[in-house]
Amino acid sequence: MLTLKFGGELINGSFQRKVRDGVERQQWEDLLDVLANVSLTPNADRWVCDLTGDGNFRVKNVRNFLDDLVLPSSTESTRWVKWVPIKTNIFIWKARRDCLPTRFNLSRKGVMLDSILCPLCDHAVETTQHVLFQCPIVRSVFHRICNWWELEGQDLESFSEWQSWFLSIRMSAGTKNLLDGVFATFWWYMWGFRNRSIFDSSAHRRSVIFDEVVALSFNWVSSRCKKFFTWESWLKNPHLISL
């Protein structure tokens, strides 16, 4: 039927009445614009994939198209810390791209929440930057980590500020990699502590956060490091450990 209509001199030749003016005329002209590039033939219908222009379907092309459409893009290269588990590296990757399900991000997606304030301090909107850098509880632990490693404490606002500060630290590359693992452990633990504070029925002690980060980072780093170092040296002089 469409082929017959297109085959005539006027597309509206078989309509019951002519197109009227006003909105109907505008809609008709819009329809003609859409149909201007349509070419119908009496051949059988077939599927054509035009992602690459050759008409062939490939799963790889669809995957690349969906990745470019959905995944966030970033000019910053992905950092991989070999002293912590894969799950922690994936978490840091998502956090750097602001893809964590924080209350602010959930609210932007239309999720109804009782509050979008930080569940730890209850004073500011819970964004990725807040829950990992700006929250007073997080900053307190961050300063204790700096003191543990004999570094000057900083009040940082984001991953970009942390990156600039971290690059300015003067220590051997091997020891600096250990410190990188400590911060990765710290962010992972703080996110887990945040989740437990929301979903667990019992309260969790904030006074043990630093001790838990120290212990967890030692377990992760020492199990992945070929060079042996003691728990005592990790507690007292981690900045002197040479790999």
MARBA-3410 file (N, C-alpha, C, O; in Angstrom, 1 decimal):
243
0.8,-1.2,0.0,0.0,0.0,0.0,0.9,1.3,0.0,0.6,2.2,-0.7 ~ 1.9,1.3,0.8,2.8,2.4,0.9,3.5,2.6,-0.5,3.7,3.7,-0.9 ~ 3.9,1.5,-1.1,4.5,1.6,-2.4,3.6,2.2,-3.4,4.0,3.1,-4.2 ~ 2.3,1.9,-3.4,1.3,2.4,-4.3,1.2,3.9,-4.1,1.1,4.7,-5.0 ~ 1.1,4.3,-2.8,1.0,5.7,-2.5,2.2,6.5,-2.9,2.0,7.6,-3.5
3.4,6.0,-2.7,4.6,6.7,-3.1,4.7,6.7,-4.6,5.3,7.6,-5.2 ~ 4.1,5.7,-5.3,4.2,5.7,-6.7,3.4,6.7,-7.4,3.7,7.0,-8.6 ~ 2.4,7.3,-6.8,1.6,8.3,-7.4,2.3,9.7,-7.5,3.3,9.9,-6.9 ~ 1.7,10.6,-8.3,2.3,11.9,-8.4,2.1,12.7,-7.1,3.0,13.4,-6.7 ~ 1.0,12.5,-6.4,0.8,13.2,-5.2,0.5,12.1,-4.1,-0.3,11.2,-4.3
1.2,12.3,-2.9,1.1,11.3,-1.9,-0.3,11.3,-1.3,-0.8,10.3,-0.9 ~ -1.0,12.5,-1.3,-2.3,12.6,-0.7,-3.4,12.3,-1.7,-4.6,12.7,-1.5 ~ -3.1,11.7,-2.9,-4.1,11.5,-3.9,-5.2,10.6,-3.5,-6.3,10.8,-4.0 ~ -4.9,9.7,-2.6,-6.0,8.7,-2.2,-6.6,9.0,-0.9,-7.4,8.3,-0.4 ~ -6.2,10.2,-0.3,-6.8,10.6,1.0,-8.3,10.9,0.7,-8.7,11.4,-0.3
-9.1,10.8,1.8,-10.5,11.1,1.7,-10.8,12.6,1.5,-11.8,13.0,0.9 ~ -9.9,13.4,2.0,-10.1,14.9,1.9,-8.7,15.5,1.8,-7.7,14.9,2.2 ~ -8.6,16.7,1.3,-7.4,17.4,1.2,-6.9,17.9,2.5,-7.7,18.1,3.5 ~ -5.6,18.1,2.6,-5.0,18.7,3.8,-5.4,20.1,4.0,-5.4,20.9,3.1 ~ -5.9,20.4,5.2,-6.3,21.8,5.5,-5.1,22.6,6.0,-4.1,22.1,6.3
-5.4,23.9,6.2,-4.3,24.8,6.6,-4.2,24.8,8.1,-4.8,24.0,8.8 ~ -3.3,25.6,8.6,-3.0,25.7,10.1,-2.1,24.6,10.5,-1.1,24.2,9.8 ~ -2.4,24.0,11.7,-1.6,23.0,12.3,-1.5,21.8,11.4,-0.5,21.1,11.3 ~ -2.6,21.4,10.8,-2.7,20.2,9.9,-1.7,20.4,8.7,-1.1,19.4,8.3 ~ -1.7,21.6,8.1,-0.8,21.9,7.0,0.7,21.7,7.5,1.5,21.2,6.7
1.0,22.3,8.7,2.4,22.2,9.2,2.8,20.7,9.4,3.9,20.3,9.1 ~ 1.8,19.9,10.0,2.1,18.5,10.3,2.3,17.8,8.9,3.2,16.9,8.8 ~ 1.6,18.2,7.9,1.7,17.5,6.6,3.1,17.8,6.0,3.7,17.0,5.5 ~ 3.5,19.1,6.1,4.8,19.4,5.6,6.0,18.8,6.4,7.0,18.4,5.8 ~ 5.8,18.6,7.7,6.8,17.9,8.4,6.9,16.4,8.0,7.9,15.8,7.9
5.7,15.8,7.7,5.7,14.5,7.2,6.4,14.3,5.9,7.1,13.4,5.7 ~ 6.2,15.3,5.0,6.8,15.2,3.7,8.4,15.3,3.9,9.1,14.7,3.1 ~ 8.8,16.2,4.8,10.3,16.3,5.1,10.8,14.9,5.5,11.9,14.5,5.1 ~ 10.1,14.2,6.4,10.5,12.9,6.9,10.6,11.9,5.7,11.5,11.1,5.7 ~ 9.6,11.9,4.9,9.5,11.0,3.8,10.4,11.3,2.6,10.4,10.5,1.6
11.0,12.5,2.6,11.7,12.9,1.4,12.9,11.9,1.0,13.2,11.7,-0.1 ~ 13.5,11.3,2.1,14.6,10.5,1.8,14.3,9.0,1.9,15.1,8.1,1.9 ~ 13.0,8.7,1.9,12.5,7.3,2.0,12.4,6.8,0.6,11.8,7.4,-0.3 ~ 13.0,5.6,0.3,12.9,5.0,-1.0,12.4,3.5,-0.8,13.0,2.7,-0.2 ~ 11.2,3.3,-1.3,10.5,2.0,-1.2,10.7,1.2,-2.5,10.5,1.7,-3.6
11.0,-0.1,-2.4,11.1,-1.0,-3.5,10.2,-2.2,-3.3,9.9,-2.5,-2.1 ~ 9.9,-3.0,-4.3,9.1,-4.2,-4.1,9.9,-5.4,-3.5,9.3,-6.5,-3.5 ~ 11.1,-5.2,-3.2,12.0,-6.2,-2.6,11.5,-6.6,-1.2,10.8,-5.9,-0.6 ~ 11.9,-7.8,-0.8,11.6,-8.3,0.5,12.3,-7.5,1.6,13.5,-7.1,1.3 ~ 11.7,-7.3,2.8,12.4,-6.6,3.8,13.6,-7.4,4.4,13.6,-8.6,4.3
14.6,-6.7,4.9,15.8,-7.3,5.5,16.4,-6.4,6.5,16.2,-5.2,6.5 ~ 17.1,-7.0,7.4,17.8,-6.2,8.5,19.1,-5.7,8.0,19.9,-6.5,7.4 ~ 19.4,-4.5,8.3,20.7,-3.9,7.9,21.3,-3.2,9.1,20.6,-2.4,9.8 ~ 22.6,-3.5,9.5,23.3,-2.8,10.6,24.2,-1.7,10.0,25.1,-2.1,9.2 ~ 24.0,-0.5,10.3,24.7,0.6,9.7,25.6,1.3,10.7,26.0,2.5,10.5
26.1,0.6,11.7,27.0,1.2,12.7,28.3,1.5,12.1,29.0,2.5,12.5 ~ 28.8,0.7,11.2,30.1,0.9,10.6,30.0,1.3,9.1,31.0,1.7,8.5 ~ 28.8,1.2,8.5,28.6,1.6,7.2,28.7,0.5,6.2,28.5,0.7,5.0 ~ 29.1,-0.7,6.6,29.3,-1.8,5.6,28.0,-2.7,5.6,28.0,-3.6,4.8 ~ 27.0,-2.4,6.4,25.8,-3.2,6.4,25.9,-4.5,7.2,24.9,-5.2,7.2
27.0,-4.8,7.8,27.2,-6.1,8.5,27.0,-5.9,10.0,27.4,-4.9,10.5 ~ 26.4,-6.9,10.6,26.2,-6.9,12.1,27.3,-7.6,12.8,27.7,-8.7,12.4 ~ 27.9,-6.9,13.8,28.9,-7.5,14.6,28.6,-7.1,16.1,28.3,-5.9,16.4 ~ 28.7,-8.1,16.9,28.5,-7.8,18.4,29.5,-6.8,18.9,29.1,-5.9,19.7 ~ 30.7,-6.8,18.4,31.7,-5.9,18.9,31.3,-4.4,18.6,31.5,-3.5,19.4
30.7,-4.2,17.4,30.3,-2.8,17.0,29.2,-2.3,17.9,29.2,-1.2,18.3 ~ 28.2,-3.2,18.2,27.2,-2.9,19.1,27.7,-2.6,20.5,27.3,-1.6,21.2 ~ 28.6,-3.4,21.0,29.2,-3.2,22.3,29.9,-1.8,22.4,29.8,-1.1,23.4 ~ 30.7,-1.5,21.4,31.4,-0.2,21.4,30.4,0.9,21.3,30.7,2.0,22.0 ~ 29.4,0.8,20.6,28.4,1.8,20.5,27.7,2.1,21.8,27.5,3.2,22.3
27.3,1.0,22.5,26.7,1.1,23.8,27.6,1.7,24.9,27.2,2.5,25.7 ~ 28.9,1.2,24.8,29.9,1.8,25.8,30.1,3.3,25.6,30.1,4.0,26.6 ~ 30.2,3.7,24.4,30.3,5.2,24.1,29.1,5.9,24.5,29.2,7.1,24.9 ~ 27.9,5.3,24.5,26.7,6.0,24.8,26.4,6.0,26.3,25.9,7.0,26.8 ~ 26.8,5.0,27.0,26.4,4.8,28.4,27.6,5.1,29.4,27.4,5.9,30.3
28.7,4.6,29.1,29.8,4.8,30.0,30.4,6.2,30.0,30.4,6.8,29.0 ~ 30.7,6.7,31.2,31.2,8.1,31.3,32.6,8.1,30.7,33.4,7.2,30.8 ~ 32.9,9.2,30.0,34.2,9.4,29.4,35.1,10.3,30.3,34.6,11.1,31.0 ~ 36.4,10.0,30.2,37.3,10.8,31.1,38.7,10.9,30.4,39.1,9.9,29.8 ~ 39.3,12.0,30.4,40.6,12.2,29.9,41.7,11.7,30.8,42.8,11.5,30.4
41.3,11.4,32.1,42.3,10.9,33.0,42.5,9.5,32.9,41.5,8.7,32.8 ~ 43.7,9.0,32.8,44.0,7.6,32.7,43.6,6.8,33.9,43.7,7.4,35.0 ~ 43.2,5.6,33.7,42.8,4.7,34.8,44.0,4.3,35.7,45.0,3.9,35.2 ~ 43.9,4.5,37.0,45.0,4.2,37.9,44.7,2.8,38.5,43.5,2.5,38.9 ~ 45.7,1.9,38.5,45.5,0.6,39.1,46.5,0.4,40.2,47.7,0.4,40.0
46.0,0.1,41.4,46.9,-0.1,42.5,47.0,-1.6,42.8,46.0,-2.3,43.1 ~ 48.2,-2.1,42.6,48.4,-3.6,42.6,48.4,-4.1,44.0,48.4,-5.4,44.2 ~ 48.5,-3.3,45.1,48.5,-3.8,46.4,47.2,-4.0,47.0,47.1,-4.5,48.2 ~ 46.1,-3.8,46.3,44.8,-3.9,46.9,44.0,-4.9,45.9,44.4,-5.0,44.8 ~ 42.9,-5.5,46.4,42.1,-6.4,45.6,41.5,-5.7,44.4,41.4,-4.5,44.3
41.1,-6.5,43.4,40.5,-6.0,42.2,39.2,-5.2,42.5,38.9,-4.1,41.9 ~ 38.4,-5.7,43.5,37.1,-5.0,43.8,37.4,-3.6,44.3,36.6,-2.7,44.1 ~ 38.5,-3.4,45.0,38.8,-2.1,45.5,39.2,-1.1,44.3,38.8,0.0,44.3 ~ 40.0,-1.7,43.4,40.4,-0.9,42.2,39.1,-0.5,41.4,39.0,0.7,40.9 ~ 38.2,-1.4,41.3,37.0,-1.1,40.5,36.2,0.0,41.3,35.6,0.9,40.7
36.1,-0.1,42.6,35.4,0.9,43.4,36.0,2.3,43.2,35.3,3.2,43.0 ~ 37.4,2.4,43.2,38.0,3.6,43.1,37.8,4.2,41.7,37.6,5.4,41.5 ~ 37.8,3.3,40.7,37.5,3.7,39.3,36.1,4.3,39.2,35.9,5.4,38.6 ~ 35.1,3.7,39.8,33.7,4.2,39.8,33.6,5.5,40.6,32.9,6.4,40.2 ~ 34.3,5.6,41.7,34.3,6.8,42.5,34.9,8.0,41.8,34.4,9.1,41.9
36.0,7.8,41.1,36.6,8.9,40.3,35.7,9.4,39.3,35.8,10.6,38.9 ~ 34.8,8.6,38.8,33.9,9.0,37.7,32.5,9.4,38.3,31.6,9.5,37.5 ~ 32.5,9.5,39.6,31.2,9.9,40.3,30.1,9.0,39.9,29.0,9.4,39.6 ~ 30.3,7.7,40.0,29.3,6.7,39.6,28.8,5.9,40.9,28.2,4.9,40.7 ~ 29.2,6.3,42.1,28.8,5.7,43.3,27.3,6.0,43.6,26.8,7.1,43.3
26.6,5.1,44.1,25.1,5.4,44.5,25.0,6.2,45.7,24.4,5.8,46.7 ~ 25.6,7.4,45.7,25.4,8.3,46.9,24.0,8.8,46.9,23.3,8.6,45.9 ~ 23.6,9.4,48.0,22.2,9.9,48.0,21.9,11.0,47.0,20.8,11.1,46.5 ~ 22.9,11.8,46.7,22.8,12.8,45.7,22.6,12.2,44.4,21.7,12.7,43.6 ~ 23.4,11.3,44.0,23.3,10.6,42.7,22.0,9.9,42.5,21.4,9.9,41.5
21.5,9.2,43.6,20.3,8.5,43.6,19.1,9.5,43.4,18.2,9.2,42.6 ~ 19.2,10.6,44.0,18.1,11.6,43.9,18.0,12.2,42.5,16.9,12.5,42.0 ~ 19.2,12.3,41.8,19.2,12.8,40.5,18.6,11.8,39.5,18.1,12.2,38.4 ~ 18.6,10.5,39.9,18.0,9.5,39.0,16.5,9.3,39.4,15.8,8.4,38.8 ~ 15.9,10.1,40.3,14.5,10.0,40.6,14.2,9.1,41.7,13.0,8.9,41.9
15.2,8.6,42.5,14.9,7.8,43.6,14.4,8.6,44.8,15.1,9.6,45.1 ~ 13.3,8.3,45.4,12.8,9.0,46.5,13.4,8.6,47.8,13.4,7.5,48.1 ~ 14.0,9.6,48.5,14.7,9.4,49.7,14.2,10.3,50.8,13.7,11.4,50.5 ~ 14.3,9.8,52.0,13.9,10.6,53.2,14.8,11.8,53.3,14.4,12.9,53.7 ~ 16.1,11.6,53.0,17.1,12.7,53.1,18.2,12.4,52.2,18.6,11.3,51.9
18.9,13.5,51.6,20.1,13.3,50.8,21.3,13.8,51.6,22.4,14.0,51.0 ~ 21.2,14.0,52.9,22.3,14.4,53.7,23.2,13.3,54.0,22.8,12.1,53.9 ~ 24.5,13.6,54.3,25.4,12.5,54.6,25.0,11.7,55.8,24.7,12.4,56.8 ~ 25.0,10.4,55.7,24.5,9.6,56.9,25.6,9.6,58.0,25.2,9.2,59.1 ~ 26.8,10.1,57.8,27.8,10.1,58.8,27.8,11.4,59.6,27.9,11.3,60.9
27.7,12.5,58.9,27.7,13.8,59.7,26.4,14.5,59.7,26.1,15.3,60.6 ~ 25.5,14.2,58.7,24.1,14.7,58.7,24.1,16.2,58.6,23.2,16.9,59.0 ~ 25.2,16.8,57.9,25.3,18.2,57.8,25.4,18.7,56.3,25.1,19.9,56.1 ~ 25.7,17.9,55.4,25.9,18.3,54.0,25.3,17.2,53.1,25.2,16.1,53.5 ~ 25.1,17.6,51.8,24.6,16.7,50.9,25.6,15.6,50.6,26.8,15.9,50.5
25.2,14.4,50.5,26.1,13.3,50.3,26.4,13.1,48.9,25.7,12.4,48.1 ~ 27.5,13.7,48.4,28.1,13.5,47.1,29.3,12.6,47.3,29.7,12.3,48.4 ~ 29.8,12.2,46.1,31.0,11.3,46.2,32.2,12.1,46.8,32.9,11.5,47.6 ~ 32.3,13.4,46.5,33.4,14.2,47.0,33.2,14.3,48.5,34.2,14.3,49.3 ~ 32.0,14.5,49.0,31.8,14.7,50.4,32.1,13.4,51.2,32.8,13.5,52.2
31.6,12.3,50.7,31.7,11.1,51.5,33.1,10.5,51.6,33.4,9.7,52.4 ~ 33.9,10.9,50.6,35.3,10.4,50.6,36.4,11.4,50.9,37.5,11.1,51.1 ~ 36.0,12.7,51.0,37.0,13.8,51.2,36.5,14.8,52.2,37.2,15.2,53.1 ~ 35.3,15.3,52.1,34.9,16.5,52.8,34.2,16.3,54.1,34.1,17.2,55.0 ~ 33.6,15.1,54.4,33.0,14.8,55.6,33.9,14.9,56.8,35.1,14.5,56.7
33.5,15.6,57.9,34.5,15.8,59.0,35.0,14.5,59.5,36.2,14.4,60.0 ~ 34.3,13.4,59.5,34.8,12.1,60.0,35.8,11.6,59.1,36.8,11.1,59.5 ~ 35.6,11.7,57.8,36.6,11.3,56.8,37.9,12.1,56.9,39.0,11.5,56.9 ~ 37.7,13.4,57.1,38.9,14.2,57.2,39.7,13.9,58.5,41.0,14.0,58.5 ~ 39.0,13.6,59.5,39.7,13.2,60.8,40.6,12.0,60.5,41.7,12.0,61.0
40.1,11.0,59.9,40.8,9.8,59.6,41.9,10.1,58.6,43.0,9.5,58.8 ~ 41.7,10.9,57.6,42.7,11.2,56.6,43.9,11.9,57.3,45.0,11.6,57.0 ~ 43.6,12.8,58.3,44.7,13.4,59.0,45.5,12.4,59.8,46.7,12.6,59.9 ~ 44.8,11.5,60.4,45.5,10.5,61.2,46.4,9.6,60.3,47.5,9.2,60.7 ~ 46.0,9.3,59.1,46.8,8.6,58.1,48.1,9.4,57.8,49.2,8.9,57.7
47.9,10.7,57.5,49.0,11.5,57.2,50.0,11.6,58.4,51.2,11.5,58.2 ~ 49.5,11.7,59.6,50.3,11.7,60.8,51.1,10.4,60.9,52.3,10.4,61.3 ~ 50.4,9.3,60.6,51.0,7.9,60.7,52.2,7.8,59.7,53.2,7.2,60.0 ~ 52.0,8.4,58.5,53.1,8.4,57.5,54.0,9.6,57.6,54.8,9.8,56.7 ~ 53.9,10.4,58.6,54.7,11.6,58.8,54.6,12.5,57.7,55.6,13.0,57.2
53.4,12.8,57.3,53.1,13.7,56.2,52.2,14.9,56.8,51.6,14.7,57.8 ~ 52.3,16.0,56.2,51.5,17.2,56.6,50.1,17.0,56.2,49.8,16.7,55.0 ~ 49.2,17.1,57.1,47.8,16.8,56.9,47.2,17.9,55.9,47.6,19.0,55.9 ~ 46.2,17.4,55.1,45.6,18.3,54.1,44.1,18.2,54.2,43.6,17.1,54.5 ~ 43.4,19.3,53.9,41.9,19.2,53.8,41.6,19.3,52.3,41.6,20.4,51.7
41.5,18.2,51.7,41.3,18.0,50.3,39.8,17.9,49.9,39.0,17.5,50.7 ~ 39.4,18.4,48.7,38.0,18.4,48.3,37.6,17.4,47.3,36.4,17.0,47.2 ~ 38.6,16.8,46.6,38.2,15.9,45.5,39.4,15.0,45.1,40.5,15.2,45.7 ~ 39.2,14.1,44.2,40.2,13.2,43.7,41.3,14.0,43.0,42.5,13.7,43.1 ~ 40.9,15.0,42.2,41.9,15.8,41.5,42.8,16.5,42.5,44.0,16.6,42.2
42.3,17.1,43.6,43.2,17.7,44.5,44.1,16.7,45.2,45.2,17.0,45.5 ~ 43.5,15.5,45.5,44.3,14.5,46.1,45.4,14.1,45.2,46.6,13.9,45.6 ~ 45.1,14.0,43.9,46.1,13.5,42.9,47.3,14.5,42.9,48.5,14.1,42.9 ~ 47.0,15.8,42.9,48.0,16.8,42.8,48.9,16.8,44.1,50.1,16.9,44.1 ~ 48.2,16.6,45.2,48.9,16.5,46.5,49.8,15.3,46.6,50.9,15.3,47.0
49.2,14.2,46.1,50.0,12.9,46.2,51.2,12.9,45.3,52.3,12.4,45.7 ~ 51.1,13.5,44.1,52.3,13.6,43.2,53.4,14.5,43.8,54.5,14.3,43.5 ~ 53.0,15.4,44.7,54.0,16.3,45.3,54.8,15.7,46.5,55.8,16.2,46.9 ~ 54.3,14.5,46.9,55.0,13.9,48.1,56.3,13.3,47.6,56.4,12.7,46.6 ~ 57.4,13.6,48.4,58.7,13.1,48.0,59.0,11.9,48.9,59.3,11.9,50.1
59.0,10.7,48.2,59.5,9.5,48.8,59.7,8.5,47.6,59.4,8.8,46.5 ~ 60.4,7.4,47.9,60.7,6.4,46.9,59.5,5.9,46.2,58.4,5.9,46.8 ~ 59.6,5.5,45.0,58.5,5.0,44.2,57.8,3.8,44.8,56.6,3.7,44.9 ~ 58.6,2.9,45.3,58.0,1.7,46.0,57.2,2.0,47.2,56.1,1.5,47.4 ~ 57.8,2.9,48.0,57.1,3.2,49.3,55.8,4.1,49.0,54.8,3.9,49.6
55.9,4.9,47.9,54.8,5.7,47.5,53.6,4.8,47.0,52.5,5.1,47.2 ~ 54.0,3.7,46.4,53.0,2.7,45.9,52.3,2.1,47.1,51.1,1.8,47.1 ~ 53.0,1.9,48.2,52.4,1.4,49.4,51.4,2.4,50.0,50.3,2.0,50.4 ~ 51.8,3.6,50.0,50.9,4.7,50.5,49.6,4.8,49.6,48.5,5.0,50.1 ~ 49.8,4.6,48.3,48.7,4.6,47.4,47.7,3.5,47.8,46.5,3.7,47.7
48.2,2.3,48.1,47.4,1.2,48.6,46.7,1.6,49.9,45.5,1.1,50.1 ~ 47.3,2.3,50.8,46.7,2.7,52.0,45.5,3.6,51.8,44.4,3.4,52.3 ~ 45.6,4.6,50.9,44.5,5.5,50.6,43.4,4.7,49.9,42.2,5.0,50.1 ~ 43.7,3.8,49.0,42.7,3.0,48.3,41.9,2.2,49.4,40.7,2.1,49.3 ~ 42.6,1.6,50.3,42.0,0.9,51.4,41.1,1.8,52.2,40.0,1.4,52.6
41.6,3.0,52.5,40.9,4.0,53.3,39.5,4.3,52.7,38.5,4.3,53.3 ~ 39.5,4.6,51.4,38.3,5.0,50.7,37.3,3.8,50.6,36.1,4.0,50.8 ~ 37.9,2.6,50.4,37.0,1.4,50.3,36.4,1.2,51.7,35.2,0.9,51.8 ~ 37.1,1.3,52.8,36.6,1.1,54.1,35.6,2.1,54.5,34.5,1.8,55.0 ~ 35.8,3.4,54.1,34.9,4.5,54.5,33.5,4.2,53.8,32.5,4.5,54.3
33.5,3.8,52.5,32.3,3.5,51.8,31.6,2.3,52.5,30.3,2.4,52.6 ~ 32.3,1.3,52.9,31.7,0.2,53.6,31.1,0.6,54.9,30.1,0.2,55.3 ~ 31.8,1.5,55.6,31.4,2.0,56.9,30.1,2.8,56.7,29.2,2.7,57.5 ~ 30.1,3.6,55.7,28.9,4.4,55.4,27.7,3.5,55.1,26.6,3.7,55.6 ~ 27.9,2.4,54.4,26.8,1.5,54.1,26.3,0.7,55.4,25.1,0.6,55.6
27.3,0.4,56.2,26.9,-0.3,57.4,26.1,0.7,58.4,25.2,0.2,59.1 ~ 26.5,1.9,58.3,25.8,2.9,59.2,24.3,3.1,58.7,23.5,3.4,59.6 ~ 24.1,2.9,57.4,22.7,3.0,56.9,21.9,1.8,57.1,20.7,1.9,57.6 ~ 22.5,0.6,56.8,21.7,-0.6,56.7,21.7,-1.5,57.9,20.8,-2.3,58.1 ~ 22.7,-1.4,58.8,22.8,-2.2,60.0,21.9,-1.6,61.1,21.8,-0.4,61.2
21.4,-2.5,61.8,20.5,-2.1,63.0,21.3,-1.5,64.1,20.9,-0.7,64.8 ~ 22.5,-2.1,64.3,23.4,-1.6,65.4,24.3,-0.5,65.0,24.7,-0.5,63.8 ~ 24.7,0.3,65.9,25.6,1.4,65.6,27.1,0.9,65.5,27.4,-0.1,66.2 ~ 27.9,1.6,64.7,29.3,1.2,64.6,30.2,2.3,65.2,29.9,3.5,65.0 ~ 31.2,1.8,65.9,32.1,2.8,66.5,33.0,3.5,65.5,33.7,2.8,64.7
33.0,4.8,65.5,33.8,5.6,64.6,35.2,5.7,65.1,36.1,6.0,64.3 ~ 35.4,5.4,66.4,36.8,5.5,67.0,37.7,4.4,66.4,39.0,4.6,66.6 ~ 37.2,3.4,65.8,38.1,2.3,65.4,38.3,2.3,63.9,39.0,1.4,63.4 ~ 37.8,3.3,63.2,38.0,3.4,61.8,39.5,3.4,61.4,39.9,2.6,60.5 ~ 40.2,4.3,62.0,41.6,4.3,61.7,42.4,3.0,61.9,43.1,2.6,61.1
42.1,2.4,63.1,42.8,1.1,63.4,42.4,0.1,62.4,43.2,-0.8,62.0 ~ 41.1,0.1,61.9,40.7,-0.9,61.0,41.3,-0.7,59.6,41.7,-1.7,58.9 ~ 41.5,0.5,59.2,42.2,0.9,57.9,43.6,0.4,58.0,44.1,-0.2,57.0 ~ 44.3,0.6,59.1,45.7,0.2,59.2,45.8,-1.3,59.1,46.7,-1.8,58.4 ~ 44.9,-2.0,59.8,45.0,-3.5,59.8,44.6,-4.1,58.5,45.3,-5.0,58.0
43.6,-3.5,57.8,43.2,-4.0,56.6,44.2,-3.8,55.5,44.5,-4.6,54.6 ~ 44.8,-2.6,55.5,45.8,-2.2,54.5,47.0,-3.1,54.7,47.7,-3.5,53.7 ~ 47.4,-3.4,55.9,48.5,-4.3,56.1,48.3,-5.7,55.6,49.1,-6.3,54.9 ~ 47.1,-6.2,55.8,46.7,-7.6,55.3,46.8,-7.6,53.8,47.3,-8.6,53.2 ~ 46.2,-6.6,53.2,46.2,-6.6,51.7,47.6,-6.3,51.1,47.9,-7.1,50.2
48.3,-5.4,51.6,49.6,-5.1,51.1,50.6,-6.2,51.3,51.3,-6.6,50.4 ~ 50.7,-6.7,52.5,51.7,-7.7,52.9,51.5,-9.0,52.1,52.4,-9.7,51.8 ~ 50.2,-9.3,51.8,49.9,-10.6,51.1,50.2,-10.5,49.6,50.3,-11.5,49.0 ~ 50.4,-9.2,49.1,50.6,-9.1,47.7,52.1,-8.6,47.5,52.5,-8.4,46.3 ~ 52.8,-8.3,48.5,54.2,-7.8,48.4,55.2,-9.0,48.5,55.1,-9.8,49.5
56.1,-9.1,47.6,57.1,-10.1,47.7,58.1,-9.9,48.8,58.7,-10.9,49.3 ~ 58.3,-8.7,49.2,59.3,-8.4,50.3,58.6,-8.4,51.6,57.5,-7.9,51.8 ~ 59.2,-9.1,52.6,58.6,-9.3,53.9,58.8,-8.0,54.8,59.9,-7.4,54.8 ~ 57.8,-7.6,55.5,58.0,-6.5,56.5,57.0,-6.9,57.6,56.0,-7.5,57.4 ~ 57.4,-6.4,58.8,56.6,-6.9,60.0,55.5,-5.9,60.3,55.4,-4.8,59.8
54.6,-6.4,61.2,53.5,-5.6,61.6,54.0,-4.4,62.4,53.4,-3.3,62.3 ~ 55.0,-4.6,63.2,55.6,-3.5,64.0,56.1,-2.4,63.1,55.9,-1.2,63.3 ~ 56.8,-2.8,62.0,57.4,-1.7,61.1,56.2,-1.0,60.4,56.3,0.2,60.1 ~ 55.2,-1.8,60.1,54.0,-1.1,59.4,53.3,-0.1,60.3,52.9,0.9,59.9 ~ 53.3,-0.4,61.6,52.7,0.5,62.6,53.5,1.7,62.8,53.0,2.8,62.9
54.8,1.5,63.0,55.7,2.6,63.5,56.3,3.4,62.4,56.4,4.6,62.5 ~ 56.8,2.7,61.4,57.6,3.4,60.3,57.2,2.9,58.9,58.1,2.4,58.2 ~ 56.0,3.0,58.5,55.7,2.5,57.1,56.4,3.3,56.0,56.6,2.8,55.0 ~ 56.7,4.6,56.3,57.4,5.4,55.3,58.8,5.0,55.1,59.5,5.4,54.1 ~ 59.3,4.1,55.9,60.7,3.6,55.8,60.8,2.3,55.1,61.9,1.8,54.9
59.7,1.7,54.8,59.6,0.4,54.2,60.1,0.6,52.7,59.5,1.4,52.0 ~ 61.1,-0.2,52.3,61.6,0.0,50.9,61.3,-1.3,50.1,61.6,-2.4,50.6 ~ 60.8,-1.1,49.0,60.4,-2.3,48.1,61.4,-2.3,46.9,61.3,-3.2,46.1
END
